[in-house]
């Protein structure tokens, strides 16, 4: 479909004949009174229906379920590995306190498996899964030939893009909670649970530990919003879902490598994964907020920049499939 061209007689997901326009709105310069009779202003209820439809479609796909299954399996493998390694009463590894070093505490308290699993999946598994979902959000519809059927009145490109991004954010939360819940169940099954010792050496109750585990999971999910926006932007640049997913994951790996090169230490604080493991500071007493705030602020900047870029690209793009 060429820019500004209107295709009639097309069918939306709901099956109703409707009009497909470049932005899903009235022609440029037209007032509401001059808008075609078949186009009406979208209601908030309709917008909720669009979001619900996107959520159902995304979370019913076998690919999404497979990704969540792989993420759920990581804590199981880590827990079994630690259980086998410590079956003779020996301690696992050395204690260091932060990031993956939480693994040394798992045999003493199963709740530490939650922190270890999140630390193990955050550098690659979680962002890769988010990159796959985000990269396929727009490009997947284009490659399947369904994108122009989604851009129907009263949808509009901005409304559709927001629904897609909200769906990816929902996946970020769901994926993180899957890892945390799986780790919590495996930790409680294989190891003792109870009061735990923070990185600072203070004791907190198990209930407070659960609260911090939930807060850590939410911080990890928030740490992925930059990847989600980057993947959505890449998805608007191509009509191939596979190409968009591969590009997003490739960029993720490249930035992760650059973040480990000492010669680039001046640039590394601006890379979105640089402060990812700062969630470990939530296990200090008192909590260290500096790196946590830097991380969340950096993710907000990436979300704003690449979200705006995705909107600018998508609203000006000719949709031909």
Buried (B, 14 or more C-beta within 10 A) or exposed (E): BEEEEEBEEBEBBEEEEBBBBBBBBBBEEEEEEEBBEEBEEBEEEBBEBBBEBBBEEBBEBEBBEEBBEBBBEBBBEBBEEBBEBBEEEEEBBEEEBBBBBBBBBBBBBBBBBBBBBBBBBBBBBBBBBBBBBBBBBBBBBBBEEEBBBBBBBBBBBBBBBBBBBBBBBBBBBBBBBBBBBBBBBBBBEBBEBEEBBBBEEEEBEEEEBBEBBBEBBBBBBBBBBBBBBBBBBBBBBBBBBEBBBBBBBEBBBEBBEBBEEEEEEEEBEEBBBBBBBBBBBBBBEEEBEEBBEBBBEBBBBBBEBBBEBBBEBBBEBEBEE
